[in-house]
């Protein structure tokens, strides 16, 4: 319980810190099956991401 109480005391500081983070587009389902890469793309330093159904703007929380 003491650990929870300590955490609870600092929650506003954590939330304030999160608010300062930049907002960015996030894929939210990034794993190997959603990455397409062929030899030409690899030489060019490019890849293709598929399955964007869970994409969102992330990085900060609005309360």
C-alpha positions as a Markdown table, in Angstrom:
| # | Residue | x | y | z |
|---|---|---|---|---|
| 1 | Unk | 0.0 | 0.0 | 0.0 |
| 2 | Unk | 2.9 | 2.4 | 0.7 |
| 3 | Unk | 4.2 | 1.9 | -2.8 |
| 4 | Unk | 0.8 | 2.8 | -4.3 |
| 5 | Unk | 0.5 | 5.8 | -2.0 |
| 6 | Unk | 3.9 | 7.1 | -3.2 |
| 7 | Unk | 3.0 | 6.5 | -6.8 |
| 8 | Unk | -0.4 | 8.3 | -6.4 |
| 9 | Unk | 1.4 | 11.4 | -4.9 |
| 10 | Unk | 3.4 | 11.7 | -8.1 |
| 11 | Unk | 0.7 | 11.0 | -10.7 |
| 12 | Unk | 0.1 | 14.7 | -11.5 |
| 13 | Unk | 3.8 | 15.2 | -12.2 |
| 14 | Unk | 3.7 | 12.2 | -14.6 |
| 15 | Unk | 0.6 | 13.4 | -16.3 |
| 16 | Unk | 2.1 | 16.9 | -16.7 |
| 17 | Unk | 5.2 | 15.3 | -18.2 |
| 18 | Unk | 3.2 | 13.3 | -20.7 |
| 19 | Unk | 1.4 | 16.5 | -21.8 |
| 20 | Unk | 4.7 | 17.9 | -22.8 |
| 21 | Unk | 5.5 | 15.1 | -25.2 |
| 22 | Unk | 5.1 | 15.8 | -28.9 |
| 23 | Unk | 2.0 | 14.3 | -30.6 |
| 24 | Unk | 2.8 | 12.0 | -33.5 |
| 25 | Unk | 1.2 | 9.5 | -35.8 |
| 26 | Unk | 1.6 | 6.0 | -34.4 |
| 27 | Unk | 1.0 | 2.7 | -36.3 |
| 28 | Unk | 0.0 | 0.9 | -33.0 |
| 29 | Unk | 0.4 | -2.6 | -34.6 |
| 30 | Unk | 4.0 | -2.6 | -35.7 |
| 31 | Unk | 5.4 | -6.1 | -36.1 |
| 32 | Unk | 7.1 | -8.1 | -38.8 |
| 33 | Unk | 3.9 | -9.3 | -40.6 |
| 34 | Unk | 3.0 | -5.7 | -41.2 |
| 35 | Unk | 6.3 | -4.7 | -42.8 |
| 36 | Unk | 6.9 | -5.3 | -46.5 |
| 37 | Unk | 10.5 | -5.0 | -47.8 |
| 38 | Unk | 11.9 | -6.1 | -51.1 |
| 39 | Unk | 15.5 | -5.9 | -52.3 |
| 40 | Unk | 15.0 | -2.6 | -54.2 |
| 41 | Unk | 13.4 | -1.0 | -51.2 |
| 42 | Unk | 16.2 | -2.3 | -49.0 |
| 43 | Unk | 18.9 | -0.8 | -51.3 |
| 44 | Unk | 17.0 | 2.5 | -51.2 |
| 45 | Unk | 16.6 | 2.4 | -47.4 |
| 46 | Unk | 12.8 | 2.3 | -47.7 |
| 47 | Unk | 10.1 | -0.1 | -46.5 |
| 48 | Unk | 6.3 | -0.4 | -46.6 |
| 49 | Unk | 4.0 | -0.7 | -43.6 |
| 50 | Unk | 0.5 | -2.2 | -44.0 |
| 51 | Unk | -2.5 | -2.7 | -41.7 |
| 52 | Unk | -3.1 | 0.8 | -40.4 |
| 53 | Unk | -6.4 | 0.1 | -38.8 |
| 54 | Unk | -5.1 | 0.9 | -35.2 |
| 55 | Unk | -3.2 | 4.0 | -36.2 |
| 56 | Unk | -3.8 | 7.0 | -34.0 |
| 57 | Unk | -2.3 | 10.3 | -32.9 |
| 58 | Unk | -0.3 | 9.5 | -29.8 |
| 59 | Unk | 2.3 | 11.0 | -27.5 |
| 60 | Unk | 0.2 | 12.8 | -24.9 |
| 61 | Unk | -3.0 | 12.3 | -22.9 |
| 62 | Unk | -5.7 | 14.9 | -22.7 |
| 63 | Unk | -7.6 | 14.7 | -19.4 |
